[in-house]
Amino acid sequence: MQTHFTETQLQDPGIQRANEILRACVHCGFCTATCPTYQVLGDELDSPRGRIYLIKDMLENERVPDAKTVQHIDRCLSCLACMTTCPSGVHYMHLIDHARAYVEKTYKRPFSDRALRWVLARILPYPGRFRLALLGAKIGRPFAFLMPDARLKAMLKMAPRQIPPVSRNDDPQVFTPQMPRKKRVALMTGCAQKALNTDINDATIRLLRRLGCEVVIAKGAGCCGALTHHMGREDESHATAAKNIRAWTAEMDADGLDAIGINTSGCGTTVKDYGHMFRNDPLAADAARVSGIAMDVSELLMQLDLPEGPDQRLTVGYHAACSLQHGQKVKTFPKDLLKRAGFKVAEPADSHLCCGSAGTYNLMQPEISAQLKARKVRTLEAIQPDIIAAGNIGCMVQIGSGTDVPVVHTVELLDWATGGPVPPALNGQARRNDGVPILR
């Protein structure tokens, strides 16, 4: 794509990067075939190619975006399926991130939008606040039908029926391995996940210790910054990310780290991008060090000796989170691990398509999200799984709200298969398709 940025504009690192990305696009349109919003809405401007044109015009002309441009940018899920499909290597993620930051700085949203986004940015990244908000939403859930705004209804419906108690495993500490140490690993405990589902981190810690890892919960680490980053709130996201960088490099410089393990794939995509996010910051070198050892938990487990398990006589419907398969290019490891542990793994049709969760997307764009969820649930149920597994808490909540098939994190099944407890989500009542109870 031909661009016409001035030399002055190109002095800005963000514009310079956007120019590189725009010039890589050859208008081929392959991205439209795998873009969920284009498939749902059928509008060229709701495809990656269409958004690229809008972003180019906005940035080149230093134009204050209009409501229509912002709407099309907001409708992007950041699922990054387009990056997997693109034959030209267009780094759409960096482009859409920059466009959102530009919109945030130059466009004045309607008051209701500003208020909602402010609330989400002030609650979701903070587990304590989020837990209180979930409690309030749980109380208000029966009255969701009275809410005039579909986004408020979505927020109330998001509240789980049971809010788990705080897990003290998420506190800063060090867990010793249960066999001779192979690796020293910092586990990212996250933010929303600590309020929505404490079983995931607990299972991860048990499994890693069993396989010879010393597990560190670093003091000062917390939210990865993804939620505010994808809202275009750069200052907030970078401040949050900087805390993680400092916390993890302190561990690296003290007793050392072999890896930073991440069991929420949306967080993993962002942490692996810290090197780019901080490329012009005094923390650039440390950010690159952190990104260099960040791993999804499935990547980490592939480096350990996960024992082969007997036939579990269970079919696991594997949902590939977009941030894992497209953002991190981790596609086979979770399935390989589940098979090694003795599970039969099945994938739904169109497994490359998003479930509609996408961070805060299911709260900000509930109508489109609901359509994507319905399609994802339909394709998952069509393969008749006994259990659905995923590697991202957002996907788990999204899919779990639309099916009666139990939904668990991949690591919970691997923990169970290697001597850990039955995943609590199975609740003692889950049954296989042939009617046999799952609990053994």
C-alpha positions in Angstrom: 0.0 0.0 0.0 1.3 3.4 -0.9 1.5 5.9 2.0 2.1 9.7 2.1 3.3 10.5 5.6 5.5 13.6 5.9 9.1 13.5 7.2 7.8 15.3 10.3 5.1 12.7 10.9 7.6 9.9 10.5 9.6 11.2 13.4 6.9 9.8 15.7 7.8 6.1 16.4 4.1 5.1 16.4 3.6 6.6 12.9 6.8 5.1 11.7 5.7 1.7 12.8 2.2 2.3 11.3 3.8 3.3 8.0 5.9 0.0 7.9 2.7 -2.0 8.5 0.6 -0.1 6.0 3.2 -0.5 3.2 3.2 -4.3 3.7 -0.5 -4.5 2.8 -1.2 -5.5 -0.8 -5.0 -5.3 -0.6 -5.3 -9.0 -1.4 -8.4 -9.5 0.9 -7.4 -12.9 2.2 -8.0 -11.4 5.7 -11.7 -11.0 4.9 -12.2 -14.8 4.8 -11.2 -15.3 8.4 -12.4 -12.0 10.0 -15.3 -12.8 12.4 -16.9 -9.3 12.2 -16.8 -9.3 8.4 -18.5 -12.7 8.4 -21.2 -11.5 10.8 -21.8 -8.0 9.5 -20.8 -8.3 5.8 -19.4 -4.7 5.7 -16.0 -4.2 4.1 -15.2 -1.5 6.7 -15.6 -4.2 9.4 -12.9 -6.3 7.8 -9.1 -5.8 8.4 -8.6 -4.5 4.9 -11.4 -1.9 5.4 -10.1 -0.9 8.8 -6.6 -0.5 7.4 -7.9 2.0 4.8 -9.8 3.9 7.6 -6.7 4.0 9.8 -4.4 5.1 6.9 -6.7 8.0 6.1 -7.0 9.0 9.8 -3.3 8.9 10.5 -2.0 10.4 7.3 -4.4 13.4 7.5 -4.0 13.7 11.2 -7.8 13.7 11.2 -10.0 13.7 14.3 -11.9 10.5 13.7 -15.6 10.6 13.2 -18.1 8.4 14.9 -18.3 6.0 12.0 -14.6 5.4 11.9 -14.5 4.9 15.6 -17.4 2.4 15.4 -15.5 0.3 12.9 -12.3 0.3 14.9 -14.2 -0.5 18.1 -15.9 -3.5 16.4 -12.5 -5.1 15.8 -12.0 -8.1 18.2 -8.2 -8.0 18.0 -8.6 -11.8 17.5 -5.6 -11.5 15.0 -7.0 -14.3 12.7 -6.1 -11.9 9.9 -2.4 -12.1 10.9 -2.5 -15.9 10.6 -4.1 -15.6 7.1 -2.1 -12.7 5.7 0.4 -13.8 3.1 2.3 -10.5 3.3 3.0 -10.5 7.0 1.0 -7.4 7.9 1.4 -6.9 11.6 -2.2 -5.8 12.1 -2.0 -6.0 15.9 0.5 -3.1 16.2 -1.6 -1.1 13.7 -4.9 -1.5 15.5 -3.3 -0.8 18.9 -1.8 2.4 17.6 -5.1 3.4 16.0 -7.0 2.9 19.3 -4.5 5.0 21.2 -4.9 7.7 18.5 -8.7 7.5 18.9 -8.4 7.7 22.7 -6.3 10.9 22.4 -8.3 12.7 19.7 -11.9 11.6 19.8 -14.5 12.6 22.5 -16.9 9.7 23.0 -20.5 10.1 24.1 -20.7 10.4 27.9 -22.2 6.9 28.4 -19.2 5.4 26.5 -16.7 7.3 28.4 -18.3 6.4 31.7 -18.5 2.7 30.9 -14.9 2.5 29.7 -13.7 4.4 32.8 -15.5 1.9 35.0 -14.1 -1.1 33.2 -10.5 0.3 33.3 -10.9 1.0 37.1 -12.4 -2.3 38.0 -11.3 -5.3 35.8 -7.5 -5.0 36.3 -7.9 -5.0 40.1 -9.0 -8.3 41.6 -10.3 -6.9 44.8 -12.5 -4.3 43.1 -13.6 -6.8 40.5 -14.6 -9.3 43.1 -16.8 -6.6 44.8 -18.3 -5.7 41.4 -19.1 -9.3 40.7 -20.9 -9.5 44.0 -22.9 -6.5 43.1 -23.7 -7.9 39.7 -24.7 -11.2 41.2 -27.2 -9.4 43.4 -28.5 -7.3 40.4 -28.5 -10.1 37.9 -32.3 -10.9 38.3 -33.0 -7.3 37.4 -30.9 -7.3 34.2 -34.0 -7.0 32.0 -34.7 -3.6 33.5 -31.4 -2.2 32.2 -31.9 0.1 29.2 -28.3 -0.4 27.9 -27.4 -3.8 26.4 -23.9 -3.3 27.7 -25.1 -3.0 31.2 -27.2 -6.2 30.8 -24.1 -8.0 29.5 -22.1 -6.9 32.6 -24.8 -8.2 34.9 -25.1 -11.5 33.1 -21.3 -12.0 33.2 -21.4 -12.4 37.0 -20.8 -16.1 38.0 -23.4 -17.8 40.1 -20.6 -18.5 42.6 -17.7 -16.2 43.3 -14.7 -18.3 44.5 -13.0 -17.4 47.7 -9.6 -15.7 47.5 -6.7 -18.2 46.9 -3.7 -17.5 49.1 -1.6 -19.2 46.5 -1.8 -16.0 44.5 0.1 -14.1 47.3 3.8 -13.4 46.7 5.8 -16.5 47.7 7.9 -19.3 46.4 6.7 -22.9 46.0 9.4 -25.6 46.1 9.4 -28.4 43.5 8.3 -31.9 44.5 11.3 -33.5 42.7 14.8 -32.3 41.8 14.5 -28.8 40.4 14.5 -28.4 36.6 13.4 -24.8 36.2 12.7 -21.7 38.3 9.5 -20.2 36.9 7.6 -17.0 37.7 3.9 -17.6 37.4 1.8 -14.7 36.3 -1.4 -14.8 38.4 -3.2 -12.2 36.4 -6.1 -9.9 37.5 -9.6 -10.9 36.4 -8.8 -14.6 36.6 -8.0 -14.3 40.3 -11.6 -13.1 40.8 -13.4 -15.3 38.3 -11.6 -18.6 38.8 -9.0 -19.4 41.4 -8.8 -23.1 40.4 -6.6 -22.3 37.3 -3.6 -20.9 39.2 -3.9 -23.5 41.9 -3.8 -26.3 39.3 -0.9 -24.7 37.5 1.2 -24.4 40.7 0.5 -28.1 41.6 1.3 -29.3 38.1 4.5 -27.3 37.7 5.8 -28.4 41.2 5.0 -32.0 40.4 7.1 -31.7 37.2 10.1 -30.2 38.9 9.6 -26.4 38.8 10.2 -24.0 41.6 7.3 -21.6 41.2 7.7 -17.9 42.1 4.8 -15.5 42.6 6.7 -12.3 42.3 6.0 -9.4 44.6 4.6 -6.4 42.7 3.4 -8.3 39.6 -0.2 -8.1 38.6 -2.4 -7.2 35.6 -0.5 -7.4 32.3 -2.1 -4.2 31.0 -3.9 -5.8 28.1 -7.4 -4.6 29.1 -6.5 -0.9 29.1 -4.0 -1.4 26.3 -6.8 -2.5 24.0 -8.9 0.5 25.0 -6.2 2.7 23.8 -5.3 3.9 27.3 -1.6 3.8 26.8 -0.5 5.6 29.9 -2.5 3.2 32.2 -1.5 0.0 30.4 2.2 1.0 30.3 2.2 1.9 34.0 0.7 -1.5 34.9 3.1 -3.4 32.6 6.0 -1.5 34.0 5.2 -2.9 37.5 5.5 -6.5 36.1 8.7 -5.7 34.3 10.3 -4.4 37.5 8.9 -7.3 39.5 10.1 -10.0 37.2 13.5 -8.5 36.4 14.1 -8.2 40.2 13.6 -12.0 40.3 15.8 -12.5 37.3 18.6 -10.5 38.8 18.3 -12.1 42.2 17.8 -15.9 42.1 17.2 -16.1 38.3 14.3 -17.2 36.2 14.1 -19.8 33.4 10.7 -18.7 32.3 7.6 -16.6 33.0 4.7 -18.9 32.8 1.3 -17.5 31.7 -1.9 -19.5 31.8 -4.2 -16.7 30.4 -3.4 -16.5 26.7 -4.6 -12.9 26.3 -2.1 -11.9 28.9 0.6 -13.9 27.2 0.2 -12.2 23.9 0.6 -8.8 25.6 3.6 -9.8 27.8 5.4 -11.2 24.8 4.9 -7.8 23.2 6.4 -5.8 26.1 9.6 -5.4 24.1 7.7 -3.6 21.4 5.5 -1.6 23.8 8.6 -0.3 25.6 11.0 0.0 22.7 11.4 3.8 23.2 11.3 3.7 27.0 14.0 3.6 29.6 12.7 0.1 30.5 13.3 -1.1 26.9 16.1 -3.5 27.8 14.3 -5.0 30.8 11.1 -5.2 28.8 12.8 -7.2 26.1 14.3 -9.5 28.7 10.9 -10.2 30.1 9.3 -10.8 26.7 12.2 -13.1 25.8 11.4 -15.7 28.6 7.6 -15.3 28.6 5.8 -18.5 27.7 2.3 -19.9 27.6 2.0 -22.6 30.1 1.6 -25.2 27.3 5.0 -24.1 25.9 6.5 -24.5 29.3 5.0 -27.9 29.9 6.3 -29.1 26.5 9.8 -28.6 28.0 9.0 -30.8 31.0 8.5 -34.5 31.2 4.7 -34.8 31.3 4.1 -38.5 31.9 2.0 -40.4 29.5 -1.4 -41.3 30.9 -3.8 -44.2 30.4 -6.9 -43.8 28.3 -9.1 -41.3 30.3 -12.1 -42.4 28.3 -13.1 -38.8 27.9 -13.4 -36.6 24.7 -12.2 -33.1 25.2 -13.5 -30.5 22.8 -10.5 -28.2 22.5 -11.3 -24.5 22.0 -8.2 -22.6 20.6 -8.2 -19.2 22.1 -7.4 -16.5 19.4 -4.7 -14.9 21.5 -3.0 -18.3 21.7 -3.3 -19.6 18.2 -3.1 -16.3 16.3 -1.4 -13.9 18.8 1.3 -16.4 20.0 1.2 -18.9 17.2 0.8 -21.7 19.7 -1.5 -24.2 18.0 -0.6 -27.8 18.7 1.0 -27.9 22.2 -2.2 -27.9 24.2 -3.7 -30.7 22.1 -0.4 -32.7 22.2 -0.3 -32.4 26.0 -3.9 -33.5 26.4 -3.4 -36.5 24.1 -0.3 -37.4 26.0 -2.2 -37.3 29.3 -4.8 -39.8 27.8 -7.6 -37.6 26.6 -9.2 -37.9 23.2 -9.1 -34.5 21.6 -11.6 -33.1 19.1 -11.8 -29.7 17.5 -14.9 -27.9 16.3 -15.4 -26.7 12.7 -14.0 -23.2 12.0 -11.7 -23.5 15.1 -9.8 -20.4 13.9 -12.8 -18.1 14.5 -13.3 -16.1 17.7 -15.8 -17.0 20.4 -16.6 -13.3 20.9 -15.1 -12.8 24.3 -12.0 -10.8 23.3 -11.2 -9.1 26.6 -13.9 -6.5 27.2 -15.5 -7.1 23.8 -18.4 -9.1 25.1 -19.2 -6.2 27.4 -18.6 -3.4 24.9 -20.2 -5.1 21.8 -22.7 -7.6 23.3 -24.8 -8.1 20.2 -21.9 -9.1 17.9 -20.3 -11.1 20.7 -23.6 -13.0 21.3 -23.7 -14.1 17.7 -20.1 -15.3 17.7 -20.7 -17.1 21.0 -23.8 -18.9 19.6 -21.8 -20.1 16.6 -18.8 -21.2 18.7 -21.1 -23.1 21.1 -22.9 -24.7 18.2 -19.8 -26.0 16.6 -18.4 -27.3 19.9 -21.5 -29.1 20.9 -21.6 -30.7 17.4 -18.5 -32.7 18.2 -20.3 -34.1 21.3 -17.4 -33.5 23.8 -17.6 -34.7 27.4 -15.6 -31.6 28.5 -14.6 -28.4 26.8 -11.0 -27.1 27.4 -9.5 -23.7 26.7 -6.4 -21.8 27.7 -8.0 -18.4 28.4 -10.4 -17.4 31.2 -12.3 -15.0 28.9 -13.1 -17.8 26.5 -14.1 -20.1 29.4 -16.6 -17.6 30.8 -18.0 -16.8 27.3 -18.5 -20.4 26.2 -19.5 -21.6 29.6 -22.4 -19.1 29.6 -23.9 -20.8 26.5 -23.5 -24.5 27.1 -24.2 -27.2 29.7 -21.0 -29.0 28.8 -18.4 -28.4 31.6 -15.7 -25.9 30.6 -12.3 -26.1 32.2 -8.8 -24.8 31.6 -6.4 -27.2 29.8 -4.0 -27.1 32.8 -6.7 -28.4 35.1 -7.2 -31.5 33.1 -3.4 -32.1 32.9 -3.2 -31.6 36.7 -6.0 -34.1 37.2 -4.4 -36.6 34.9 -1.1 -36.5 36.7 -2.4 -36.9 40.2 -4.2 -33.7 41.1 -7.8 -33.3 42.2 -10.8 -33.5 39.9 -11.4 -30.0 38.4 -14.0 -28.3 40.6 -15.9 -27.2 37.5 -17.0 -30.8 37.0 -18.8 -30.4 40.3 -19.3 -34.1 40.9 -22.3 -34.2 38.6 -20.7 -34.1 35.1 -21.3 -37.1 32.9 -20.0 -38.5 29.7 -22.2 -38.6 26.6 -22.9 -42.3 27.4 -24.2 -41.3 30.8 -21.3 -42.6 32.8 -20.2 -40.1 35.6 -16.9 -38.4 34.8 -15.6 -38.7 38.4 -13.8 -41.9 39.0 
